[in-house]
Amino acid sequence: MPTLATFKLSIIPPPSLSIPRLISPASASIIRKSPACPHYLSSISSSRKTLIHCKSSEDEANVSKAEDEWMQKLPDKKKALYSHSLPCVEAWLKSLGFYQSRDDRAVWFVEKPDWQAHLSLDVTDLYIRYLKSGAGSLEKDMERRFSYALSREDIENAILGGP
């Protein structure tokens, strides 16, 4: 009589490679050696996490094309941010160097030479928290809130002005 063997396999899909993620510097060496992740940005430091950004060339081209389309649809920079569609706001944030959180689509991260920040798109306001743990010399985290009634230009200038 034939024997039937049953195997239970757990298939774990790979993480999406189009979204940057924060990992520890110890893990960065694994990704650095991985042929599956040839494109990455990192600034490895023993005291902080490293931003790894990994995309295939094809994914990058598709995302760039979609972002370019939304950037072309951006309303005038003098218009209030509430007059912008969400895809336009997302494309605008990406153009400023922000990366969207994998866990919360309303949270964005940016790391500039002099500061590091988290930006949150709330229901009524845009919040940015400049982190003391990032580059620069902040004594404590500093948070600012901007109404969507402000122009995109004013919000951009205030955000990129830093803490």
VMD Tcl script that builds the backbone (N, CA, C; Angstrom):
set m [mol new atoms 489]
animate dup $m
set s [atomselect $m all]
$s set {name element resname resid chain x y z} {
  {N N MET 1 A 0.846 -1.181 0.000}
  {CA C MET 1 A 0.000 0.000 0.000}
  {C C MET 1 A 0.887 1.240 0.000}
  {N N PRO 2 A 0.637 2.238 -0.902}
  {CA C PRO 2 A 1.465 3.451 -0.951}
  {C C PRO 2 A 1.289 4.295 0.314}
  {N N THR 3 A 2.381 4.932 0.684}
  {CA C THR 3 A 2.379 5.802 1.856}
  {C C THR 3 A 2.290 7.252 1.401}
  {N N LEU 4 A 1.479 8.012 2.082}
  {CA C LEU 4 A 1.312 9.414 1.749}
  {C C LEU 4 A 1.980 10.241 2.846}
  {N N ALA 5 A 2.919 11.048 2.464}
  {CA C ALA 5 A 3.598 11.906 3.432}
  {C C ALA 5 A 3.000 13.308 3.355}
  {N N THR 6 A 2.816 13.922 4.511}
  {CA C THR 6 A 2.282 15.272 4.574}
  {C C THR 6 A 3.334 16.189 5.166}
  {N N PHE 7 A 3.584 17.259 4.485}
  {CA C PHE 7 A 4.547 18.239 4.954}
  {C C PHE 7 A 3.831 19.567 5.146}
  {N N LYS 8 A 4.158 20.250 6.205}
  {CA C LYS 8 A 3.612 21.584 6.436}
  {C C LYS 8 A 4.719 22.586 6.141}
  {N N LEU 9 A 4.491 23.405 5.139}
  {CA C LEU 9 A 5.471 24.409 4.751}
  {C C LEU 9 A 4.921 25.792 5.075}
  {N N SER 10 A 5.741 26.586 5.649}
  {CA C SER 10 A 5.372 27.977 5.898}
  {C C SER 10 A 6.089 28.837 4.880}
  {N N ILE 11 A 5.324 29.506 4.081}
  {CA C ILE 11 A 5.919 30.381 3.069}
  {C C ILE 11 A 5.790 31.812 3.558}
  {N N ILE 12 A 6.924 32.439 3.733}
  {CA C ILE 12 A 6.958 33.823 4.179}
  {C C ILE 12 A 7.366 34.671 2.989}
  {N N PRO 13 A 6.461 35.545 2.558}
  {CA C PRO 13 A 6.817 36.380 1.405}
  {C C PRO 13 A 7.935 37.349 1.767}
  {N N PRO 14 A 8.800 37.667 0.804}
  {CA C PRO 14 A 9.865 38.638 1.087}
  {C C PRO 14 A 9.257 40.003 1.333}
  {N N PRO 15 A 9.930 40.846 2.128}
  {CA C PRO 15 A 9.405 42.189 2.357}
  {C C PRO 15 A 9.430 42.986 1.069}
  {N N SER 16 A 8.524 43.935 0.981}
  {CA C SER 16 A 8.492 44.801 -0.192}
  {C C SER 16 A 9.808 45.549 -0.294}
  {N N LEU 17 A 10.424 45.505 -1.454}
  {CA C LEU 17 A 11.727 46.150 -1.619}
  {C C LEU 17 A 11.616 47.604 -2.039}
  {N N SER 18 A 10.393 48.083 -2.242}
  {CA C SER 18 A 10.261 49.466 -2.685}
  {C C SER 18 A 10.113 50.448 -1.536}
  {N N ILE 19 A 10.056 49.955 -0.294}
  {CA C ILE 19 A 9.889 50.830 0.851}
  {C C ILE 19 A 11.131 50.750 1.715}
  {N N PRO 20 A 11.734 51.892 2.049}
  {CA C PRO 20 A 12.916 51.866 2.902}
  {C C PRO 20 A 12.551 51.409 4.306}
  {N N ARG 21 A 13.520 50.848 5.011}
  {CA C ARG 21 A 13.276 50.423 6.367}
  {C C ARG 21 A 14.485 50.699 7.238}
  {N N LEU 22 A 14.240 50.817 8.527}
  {CA C LEU 22 A 15.309 51.058 9.472}
  {C C LEU 22 A 15.772 49.723 10.030}
  {N N ILE 23 A 17.087 49.494 10.012}
  {CA C ILE 23 A 17.630 48.272 10.575}
  {C C ILE 23 A 18.849 48.618 11.402}
  {N N SER 24 A 19.279 47.671 12.186}
  {CA C SER 24 A 20.454 47.924 13.010}
  {C C SER 24 A 21.718 47.805 12.169}
  {N N PRO 25 A 22.794 48.489 12.553}
  {CA C PRO 25 A 24.040 48.420 11.799}
  {C C PRO 25 A 24.576 46.995 11.679}
  {N N ALA 26 A 24.317 46.142 12.682}
  {CA C ALA 26 A 24.801 44.760 12.614}
  {C C ALA 26 A 24.155 44.018 11.455}
  {N N SER 27 A 22.875 44.315 11.182}
  {CA C SER 27 A 22.169 43.657 10.091}
  {C C SER 27 A 22.572 44.208 8.731}
  {N N ALA 28 A 23.128 45.404 8.710}
  {CA C ALA 28 A 23.479 46.035 7.433}
  {C C ALA 28 A 24.514 45.223 6.673}
  {N N SER 29 A 25.409 44.550 7.394}
  {CA C SER 29 A 26.434 43.762 6.708}
  {C C SER 29 A 25.815 42.606 5.949}
  {N N ILE 30 A 24.700 42.065 6.445}
  {CA C ILE 30 A 24.021 40.980 5.743}
  {C C ILE 30 A 23.451 41.497 4.436}
  {N N ILE 31 A 22.786 42.647 4.484}
  {CA C ILE 31 A 22.201 43.219 3.278}
  {C C ILE 31 A 23.284 43.657 2.316}
  {N N ARG 32 A 24.391 44.188 2.840}
  {CA C ARG 32 A 25.476 44.645 1.980}
  {C C ARG 32 A 25.991 43.498 1.115}
  {N N LYS 33 A 25.946 42.265 1.653}
  {CA C LYS 33 A 26.464 41.107 0.931}
  {C C LYS 33 A 25.387 40.418 0.099}
  {N N SER 34 A 24.138 40.860 0.229}
  {CA C SER 34 A 23.033 40.191 -0.429}
  {C C SER 34 A 22.910 40.611 -1.890}
  {N N PRO 35 A 22.929 39.645 -2.830}
  {CA C PRO 35 A 22.749 39.995 -4.237}
  {C C PRO 35 A 21.321 40.429 -4.544}
  {N N ALA 36 A 20.371 40.109 -3.644}
  {CA C ALA 36 A 18.981 40.491 -3.877}
  {C C ALA 36 A 18.745 41.970 -3.620}
  {N N CYS 37 A 19.682 42.616 -3.006}
  {CA C CYS 37 A 19.506 44.029 -2.660}
  {C C CYS 37 A 20.719 44.832 -3.112}
  {N N PRO 38 A 20.900 44.999 -4.425}
  {CA C PRO 38 A 22.099 45.671 -4.912}
  {C C PRO 38 A 22.096 47.177 -4.736}
  {N N HIS 39 A 20.929 47.790 -4.568}
  {CA C HIS 39 A 20.850 49.238 -4.450}
  {C C HIS 39 A 20.477 49.606 -3.028}
  {N N TYR 40 A 21.325 50.292 -2.307}
  {CA C TYR 40 A 20.970 50.733 -0.972}
  {C C TYR 40 A 21.745 51.980 -0.607}
  {N N LEU 41 A 21.144 52.723 0.308}
  {CA C LEU 41 A 21.786 53.911 0.847}
  {C C LEU 41 A 22.033 53.632 2.311}
  {N N SER 42 A 23.208 53.905 2.795}
  {CA C SER 42 A 23.426 53.682 4.217}
  {C C SER 42 A 24.489 54.612 4.746}
  {N N SER 43 A 24.337 54.937 6.006}
  {CA C SER 43 A 25.373 55.673 6.713}
  {C C SER 43 A 25.544 54.937 8.028}
  {N N ILE 44 A 26.411 53.956 8.044}
  {CA C ILE 44 A 26.532 53.054 9.175}
  {C C ILE 44 A 27.251 53.729 10.323}
  {N N SER 45 A 26.626 53.662 11.460}
  {CA C SER 45 A 27.177 54.209 12.678}
  {C C SER 45 A 26.872 53.218 13.785}
  {N N SER 46 A 27.788 53.029 14.691}
  {CA C SER 46 A 27.577 52.043 15.737}
  {C C SER 46 A 26.522 52.479 16.739}
  {N N SER 47 A 26.174 53.760 16.783}
  {CA C SER 47 A 25.244 54.235 17.803}
  {C C SER 47 A 23.832 54.490 17.291}
  {N N ARG 48 A 23.559 54.288 16.007}
  {CA C ARG 48 A 22.205 54.545 15.524}
  {C C ARG 48 A 21.823 53.575 14.430}
  {N N LYS 49 A 20.553 53.572 14.093}
  {CA C LYS 49 A 20.062 52.687 13.050}
  {C C LYS 49 A 20.409 53.252 11.689}
  {N N THR 50 A 20.398 52.401 10.702}
  {CA C THR 50 A 20.791 52.771 9.359}
  {C C THR 50 A 19.592 52.683 8.437}
  {N N LEU 51 A 19.417 53.666 7.586}
  {CA C LEU 51 A 18.345 53.646 6.621}
  {C C LEU 51 A 18.811 52.879 5.404}
  {N N ILE 52 A 18.098 51.819 5.083}
  {CA C ILE 52 A 18.423 51.009 3.919}
  {C C ILE 52 A 17.297 51.188 2.916}
  {N N HIS 53 A 17.644 51.530 1.713}
  {CA C HIS 53 A 16.671 51.770 0.668}
  {C C HIS 53 A 17.015 50.814 -0.467}
  {N N CYS 54 A 16.113 49.911 -0.776}
  {CA C CYS 54 A 16.421 48.887 -1.757}
  {C C CYS 54 A 15.312 48.799 -2.789}
  {N N LYS 55 A 15.660 48.941 -4.052}
  {CA C LYS 55 A 14.706 48.823 -5.138}
  {C C LYS 55 A 15.386 48.147 -6.309}
  {N N SER 56 A 14.620 47.413 -7.064}
  {CA C SER 56 A 15.162 46.895 -8.307}
  {C C SER 56 A 15.080 48.036 -9.330}
  {N N SER 57 A 15.836 47.947 -10.390}
  {CA C SER 57 A 15.842 49.002 -11.406}
  {C C SER 57 A 14.465 49.167 -12.035}
  {N N GLU 58 A 13.773 48.045 -12.258}
  {CA C GLU 58 A 12.441 48.092 -12.864}
  {C C GLU 58 A 11.447 48.771 -11.923}
  {N N ASP 59 A 11.489 48.420 -10.630}
  {CA C ASP 59 A 10.610 49.045 -9.647}
  {C C ASP 59 A 10.887 50.539 -9.574}
  {N N GLU 60 A 12.162 50.900 -9.579}
  {CA C GLU 60 A 12.550 52.301 -9.505}
  {C C GLU 60 A 11.993 53.091 -10.676}
  {N N ALA 61 A 12.066 52.526 -11.876}
  {CA C ALA 61 A 11.570 53.212 -13.068}
  {C C ALA 61 A 10.055 53.405 -12.989}
  {N N ASN 62 A 9.327 52.362 -12.531}
  {CA C ASN 62 A 7.873 52.461 -12.412}
  {C C ASN 62 A 7.467 53.489 -11.366}
  {N N VAL 63 A 8.136 53.479 -10.224}
  {CA C VAL 63 A 7.826 54.428 -9.162}
  {C C VAL 63 A 8.157 55.843 -9.616}
  {N N SER 64 A 9.311 56.025 -10.246}
  {CA C SER 64 A 9.700 57.357 -10.715}
  {C C SER 64 A 8.688 57.917 -11.703}
  {N N LYS 65 A 8.208 57.071 -12.594}
  {CA C LYS 65 A 7.241 57.523 -13.589}
  {C C LYS 65 A 5.952 57.963 -12.911}
  {N N ALA 66 A 5.465 57.176 -11.951}
  {CA C ALA 66 A 4.235 57.526 -11.235}
  {C C ALA 66 A 4.422 58.804 -10.425}
  {N N GLU 67 A 5.562 58.924 -9.745}
  {CA C GLU 67 A 5.844 60.130 -8.963}
  {C C GLU 67 A 5.932 61.353 -9.871}
  {N N ASP 68 A 6.568 61.210 -11.018}
  {CA C ASP 68 A 6.675 62.325 -11.962}
  {C C ASP 68 A 5.297 62.793 -12.414}
  {N N GLU 69 A 4.390 61.829 -12.657}
  {CA C GLU 69 A 3.044 62.193 -13.074}
  {C C GLU 69 A 2.350 63.013 -11.996}
  {N N TRP 70 A 2.494 62.589 -10.730}
  {CA C TRP 70 A 1.854 63.326 -9.631}
  {C C TRP 70 A 2.537 64.671 -9.396}
  {N N MET 71 A 3.832 64.733 -9.589}
  {CA C MET 71 A 4.538 66.015 -9.422}
  {C C MET 71 A 4.056 67.025 -10.465}
  {N N GLN 72 A 3.747 66.540 -11.664}
  {CA C GLN 72 A 3.243 67.433 -12.707}
  {C C GLN 72 A 1.834 67.936 -12.396}
  {N N LYS 73 A 1.095 67.167 -11.581}
  {CA C LYS 73 A -0.267 67.552 -11.216}
  {C C LYS 73 A -0.324 68.419 -9.957}
  {N N LEU 74 A 0.834 68.718 -9.376}
  {CA C LEU 74 A 0.854 69.542 -8.165}
  {C C LEU 74 A 0.228 70.908 -8.440}
  {N N PRO 75 A -0.659 71.347 -7.546}
  {CA C PRO 75 A -1.165 72.726 -7.680}
  {C C PRO 75 A -0.029 73.728 -7.460}
  {N N ASP 76 A -0.288 74.960 -7.730}
  {CA C ASP 76 A 0.695 76.018 -7.536}
  {C C ASP 76 A 1.219 75.984 -6.102}
  {N N LYS 77 A 2.498 76.279 -5.924}
  {CA C LYS 77 A 3.114 76.220 -4.593}
  {C C LYS 77 A 2.532 77.243 -3.625}
  {N N LYS 78 A 1.839 78.239 -4.130}
  {CA C LYS 78 A 1.217 79.262 -3.279}
  {C C LYS 78 A -0.157 78.818 -2.761}
  {N N LYS 79 A -0.683 77.708 -3.304}
  {CA C LYS 79 A -1.997 77.207 -2.877}
  {C C LYS 79 A -1.880 76.471 -1.556}
  {N N ALA 80 A -2.972 76.486 -0.799}
  {CA C ALA 80 A -3.018 75.797 0.490}
  {C C ALA 80 A -2.800 74.292 0.292}
  {N N LEU 81 A -2.166 73.675 1.260}
  {CA C LEU 81 A -1.866 72.244 1.155}
  {C C LEU 81 A -3.145 71.414 1.088}
  {N N TYR 82 A -4.245 71.897 1.689}
  {CA C TYR 82 A -5.486 71.122 1.630}
  {C C TYR 82 A -6.053 71.021 0.219}
  {N N SER 83 A -5.574 71.827 -0.712}
  {CA C SER 83 A -6.043 71.744 -2.100}
  {C C SER 83 A -5.251 70.720 -2.917}
  {N N HIS 84 A -4.294 70.049 -2.281}
  {CA C HIS 84 A -3.474 69.027 -2.942}
  {C C HIS 84 A -4.069 67.639 -2.669}
  {N N SER 85 A -4.052 66.778 -3.661}
  {CA C SER 85 A -4.483 65.393 -3.440}
  {C C SER 85 A -3.409 64.657 -2.638}
  {N N LEU 86 A -3.791 63.571 -1.985}
  {CA C LEU 86 A -2.833 62.796 -1.199}
  {C C LEU 86 A -1.671 62.281 -2.059}
  {N N PRO 87 A -1.920 61.727 -3.268}
  {CA C PRO 87 A -0.783 61.294 -4.088}
  {C C PRO 87 A 0.172 62.443 -4.435}
  {N N CYS 88 A -0.366 63.646 -4.616}
  {CA C CYS 88 A 0.492 64.809 -4.894}
  {C C CYS 88 A 1.330 65.152 -3.665}
  {N N VAL 89 A 0.718 65.121 -2.484}
  {CA C VAL 89 A 1.452 65.411 -1.249}
  {C C VAL 89 A 2.548 64.364 -1.045}
  {N N GLU 90 A 2.235 63.090 -1.300}
  {CA C GLU 90 A 3.232 62.027 -1.146}
  {C C GLU 90 A 4.389 62.216 -2.127}
  {N N ALA 91 A 4.091 62.535 -3.379}
  {CA C ALA 91 A 5.150 62.767 -4.372}
  {C C ALA 91 A 5.995 63.974 -3.978}
  {N N TRP 92 A 5.357 65.008 -3.456}
  {CA C TRP 92 A 6.071 66.208 -3.002}
  {C C TRP 92 A 7.012 65.866 -1.847}
  {N N LEU 93 A 6.530 65.106 -0.861}
  {CA C LEU 93 A 7.388 64.717 0.269}
  {C C LEU 93 A 8.578 63.882 -0.213}
  {N N LYS 94 A 8.329 62.961 -1.147}
  {CA C LYS 94 A 9.426 62.152 -1.689}
  {C C LYS 94 A 10.446 63.043 -2.397}
  {N N SER 95 A 9.963 64.069 -3.091}
  {CA C SER 95 A 10.887 64.974 -3.797}
  {C C SER 95 A 11.748 65.772 -2.825}
  {N N LEU 96 A 11.267 65.931 -1.587}
  {CA C LEU 96 A 12.034 66.645 -0.556}
  {C C LEU 96 A 12.998 65.719 0.187}
  {N N GLY 97 A 12.978 64.426 -0.149}
  {CA C GLY 97 A 13.882 63.476 0.489}
  {C C GLY 97 A 13.264 62.664 1.606}
  {N N PHE 98 A 11.948 62.736 1.793}
  {CA C PHE 98 A 11.271 61.961 2.830}
  {C C PHE 98 A 11.012 60.541 2.347}
  {N N TYR 99 A 10.969 59.605 3.300}
  {CA C TYR 99 A 10.655 58.203 3.032}
  {C C TYR 99 A 9.478 57.807 3.896}
  {N N GLN 100 A 8.516 57.125 3.285}
  {CA C GLN 100 A 7.297 56.745 3.984}
  {C C GLN 100 A 7.534 55.549 4.898}
  {N N SER 101 A 6.922 55.584 6.077}
  {CA C SER 101 A 7.011 54.481 7.030}
  {C C SER 101 A 6.307 53.254 6.477}
  {N N ARG 102 A 6.853 52.115 6.753}
  {CA C ARG 102 A 6.236 50.870 6.317}
  {C C ARG 102 A 5.051 50.519 7.216}
  {N N ASP 103 A 5.126 50.903 8.484}
  {CA C ASP 103 A 4.101 50.544 9.454}
  {C C ASP 103 A 2.910 51.502 9.449}
  {N N ASP 104 A 3.152 52.770 9.211}
  {CA C ASP 104 A 2.099 53.781 9.264}
  {C C ASP 104 A 2.261 54.682 8.052}
  {N N ARG 105 A 1.337 54.591 7.114}
  {CA C ARG 105 A 1.445 55.314 5.843}
  {C C ARG 105 A 1.363 56.834 6.007}
  {N N ALA 106 A 0.947 57.297 7.184}
  {CA C ALA 106 A 0.858 58.737 7.424}
  {C C ALA 106 A 2.138 59.296 8.039}
  {N N VAL 107 A 3.128 58.438 8.282}
  {CA C VAL 107 A 4.383 58.863 8.913}
  {C C VAL 107 A 5.509 58.812 7.882}
  {N N TRP 108 A 6.319 59.849 7.882}
  {CA C TRP 108 A 7.428 59.988 6.947}
  {C C TRP 108 A 8.697 60.308 7.720}
  {N N PHE 109 A 9.852 59.907 7.183}
  {CA C PHE 109 A 11.148 60.140 7.819}
  {C C PHE 109 A 12.057 60.895 6.852}
  {N N VAL 110 A 12.927 61.703 7.423}
  {CA C VAL 110 A 13.945 62.374 6.611}
  {C C VAL 110 A 15.197 62.530 7.462}
  {N N GLU 111 A 16.340 62.423 6.808}
  {CA C GLU 111 A 17.615 62.639 7.498}
  {C C GLU 111 A 18.436 63.602 6.648}
  {N N LYS 112 A 18.671 64.763 7.206}
  {CA C LYS 112 A 19.479 65.797 6.558}
  {C C LYS 112 A 20.837 65.836 7.261}
  {N N PRO 113 A 21.837 66.490 6.689}
  {CA C PRO 113 A 23.156 66.525 7.338}
  {C C PRO 113 A 23.128 67.115 8.748}
  {N N ASP 114 A 22.235 68.086 8.998}
  {CA C ASP 114 A 22.214 68.757 10.295}
  {C C ASP 114 A 21.080 68.332 11.218}
  {N N TRP 115 A 20.134 67.550 10.721}
  {CA C TRP 115 A 19.002 67.136 11.542}
  {C C TRP 115 A 18.296 65.923 10.951}
  {N N GLN 116 A 17.481 65.304 11.804}
  {CA C GLN 116 A 16.692 64.137 11.436}
  {C C GLN 116 A 15.282 64.382 11.957}
  {N N ALA 117 A 14.244 63.968 11.197}
  {CA C ALA 117 A 12.883 64.262 11.625}
  {C C ALA 117 A 11.893 63.192 11.192}
  {N N HIS 118 A 10.777 63.152 11.916}
  {CA C HIS 118 A 9.605 62.354 11.561}
  {C C HIS 118 A 8.494 63.338 11.244}
  {N N LEU 119 A 7.781 63.108 10.158}
  {CA C LEU 119 A 6.673 63.959 9.772}
  {C C LEU 119 A 5.404 63.116 9.802}
  {N N SER 120 A 4.327 63.661 10.365}
  {CA C SER 120 A 3.049 62.945 10.434}
  {C C SER 120 A 1.972 63.760 9.744}
  {N N LEU 121 A 1.210 63.094 8.892}
  {CA C LEU 121 A 0.072 63.725 8.240}
  {C C LEU 121 A -1.166 63.381 9.069}
  {N N ASP 122 A -1.588 64.310 9.904}
  {CA C ASP 122 A -2.741 64.114 10.770}
  {C C ASP 122 A -4.000 64.548 10.022}
  {N N VAL 123 A -5.158 64.356 10.627}
  {CA C VAL 123 A -6.413 64.717 9.985}
  {C C VAL 123 A -6.495 66.224 9.734}
  {N N THR 124 A -6.094 67.020 10.708}
  {CA C THR 124 A -6.246 68.473 10.582}
  {C C THR 124 A -4.942 69.230 10.385}
  {N N ASP 125 A -3.822 68.627 10.734}
  {CA C ASP 125 A -2.538 69.323 10.674}
  {C C ASP 125 A -1.412 68.391 10.240}
  {N N LEU 126 A -0.329 69.004 9.840}
  {CA C LEU 126 A 0.911 68.290 9.529}
  {C C LEU 126 A 1.856 68.540 10.707}
  {N N TYR 127 A 2.396 67.484 11.281}
  {CA C TYR 127 A 3.323 67.596 12.413}
  {C C TYR 127 A 4.712 67.164 11.973}
  {N N ILE 128 A 5.714 67.874 12.433}
  {CA C ILE 128 A 7.089 67.429 12.210}
  {C C ILE 128 A 7.810 67.444 13.555}
  {N N ARG 129 A 8.482 66.347 13.838}
  {CA C ARG 129 A 9.252 66.223 15.079}
  {C C ARG 129 A 10.718 66.079 14.707}
  {N N TYR 130 A 11.511 67.088 15.100}
  {CA C TYR 130 A 12.958 67.044 14.899}
  {C C TYR 130 A 13.540 66.271 16.076}
  {N N LEU 131 A 14.365 65.286 15.783}
  {CA C LEU 131 A 14.833 64.357 16.809}
  {C C LEU 131 A 16.200 64.736 17.369}
  {N N LYS 132 A 16.299 64.711 18.688}
  {CA C LYS 132 A 17.591 64.995 19.327}
  {C C LYS 132 A 18.580 63.865 19.053}
  {N N SER 133 A 18.063 62.660 18.784}
  {CA C SER 133 A 18.948 61.519 18.533}
  {C C SER 133 A 19.593 61.579 17.152}
  {N N GLY 134 A 19.133 62.465 16.289}
  {CA C GLY 134 A 19.689 62.586 14.951}
  {C C GLY 134 A 20.902 63.494 14.922}
  {N N ALA 135 A 21.323 63.819 13.720}
  {CA C ALA 135 A 22.459 64.733 13.550}
  {C C ALA 135 A 22.097 66.096 14.126}
  {N N GLY 136 A 23.075 66.845 14.509}
  {CA C GLY 136 A 22.830 68.170 15.076}
  {C C GLY 136 A 22.985 68.153 16.584}
  {N N SER 137 A 22.592 69.249 17.203}
  {CA C SER 137 A 22.832 69.375 18.640}
  {C C SER 137 A 21.574 69.795 19.394}
  {N N LEU 138 A 20.456 69.134 19.133}
  {CA C LEU 138 A 19.234 69.438 19.869}
  {C C LEU 138 A 19.324 68.853 21.272}
  {N N GLU 139 A 18.859 69.613 22.264}
  {CA C GLU 139 A 18.845 69.122 23.637}
  {C C GLU 139 A 17.666 68.197 23.882}
  {N N LYS 140 A 16.569 68.399 23.140}
  {CA C LYS 140 A 15.392 67.537 23.248}
  {C C LYS 140 A 14.665 67.550 21.914}
  {N N ASP 141 A 13.765 66.567 21.728}
  {CA C ASP 141 A 12.962 66.547 20.511}
  {C C ASP 141 A 12.153 67.834 20.431}
  {N N MET 142 A 11.963 68.320 19.213}
  {CA C MET 142 A 11.201 69.543 19.023}
  {C C MET 142 A 10.118 69.279 17.981}
  {N N GLU 143 A 8.882 69.600 18.326}
  {CA C GLU 143 A 7.766 69.347 17.421}
  {C C GLU 143 A 7.133 70.652 16.972}
  {N N ARG 144 A 6.769 70.690 15.693}
  {CA C ARG 144 A 6.061 71.829 15.127}
  {C C ARG 144 A 4.806 71.315 14.436}
  {N N ARG 145 A 3.800 72.173 14.399}
  {CA C ARG 145 A 2.530 71.808 13.783}
  {C C ARG 145 A 2.174 72.860 12.742}
  {N N PHE 146 A 1.727 72.389 11.573}
  {CA C PHE 146 A 1.353 73.300 10.494}
  {C C PHE 146 A -0.042 72.957 10.002}
  {N N SER 147 A -0.863 73.958 9.842}
  {CA C SER 147 A -2.209 73.778 9.317}
  {C C SER 147 A -2.124 73.506 7.816}
  {N N TYR 148 A -3.040 72.671 7.331}
  {CA C TYR 148 A -3.106 72.426 5.891}
  {C C TYR 148 A -3.579 73.668 5.137}
  {N N ALA 149 A -4.015 74.699 5.855}
  {CA C ALA 149 A -4.439 75.953 5.224}
  {C C ALA 149 A -3.238 76.782 4.757}
  {N N LEU 150 A -2.047 76.454 5.266}
  {CA C LEU 150 A -0.830 77.152 4.818}
  {C C LEU 150 A -0.457 76.678 3.419}
  {N N SER 151 A 0.254 77.527 2.701}
  {CA C SER 151 A 0.673 77.146 1.343}
  {C C SER 151 A 1.765 76.080 1.401}
  {N N ARG 152 A 1.835 75.314 0.335}
  {CA C ARG 152 A 2.879 74.278 0.236}
  {C C ARG 152 A 4.257 74.925 0.335}
  {N N GLU 153 A 4.419 76.085 -0.266}
  {CA C GLU 153 A 5.698 76.788 -0.234}
  {C C GLU 153 A 6.088 77.165 1.199}
  {N N ASP 154 A 5.140 77.700 1.965}
  {CA C ASP 154 A 5.432 78.087 3.346}
  {C C ASP 154 A 5.772 76.880 4.213}
  {N N ILE 155 A 5.023 75.795 4.040}
  {CA C ILE 155 A 5.284 74.584 4.822}
  {C C ILE 155 A 6.640 74.010 4.444}
  {N N GLU 156 A 6.937 73.966 3.157}
  {CA C GLU 156 A 8.243 73.449 2.714}
  {C C GLU 156 A 9.394 74.270 3.300}
  {N N ASN 157 A 9.289 75.582 3.237}
  {CA C ASN 157 A 10.344 76.441 3.780}
  {C C ASN 157 A 10.513 76.246 5.283}
  {N N ALA 158 A 9.389 76.127 5.983}
  {CA C ALA 158 A 9.463 75.941 7.442}
  {C C ALA 158 A 10.065 74.578 7.800}
  {N N ILE 159 A 9.665 73.540 7.095}
  {CA C ILE 159 A 10.165 72.186 7.376}
  {C C ILE 159 A 11.660 72.092 7.070}
  {N N LEU 160 A 12.033 72.532 5.874}
  {CA C LEU 160 A 13.432 72.383 5.450}
  {C C LEU 160 A 14.361 73.373 6.158}
  {N N GLY 161 A 13.763 74.369 6.813}
  {CA C GLY 161 A 14.574 75.295 7.621}
  {C C GLY 161 A 15.173 74.592 8.832}
  {N N GLY 162 A 14.594 73.460 9.185}
  {CA C GLY 162 A 15.133 72.682 10.318}
  {C C GLY 162 A 14.638 73.207 11.640}
  {N N PRO 163 A 15.188 72.631 12.702}
  {CA C PRO 163 A 14.733 72.981 14.055}
  {C C PRO 163 A 15.046 74.414 14.467}
}
mol reanalyze $m
mol bondsrecalc $m
mol representation Tube
mol addrep $m
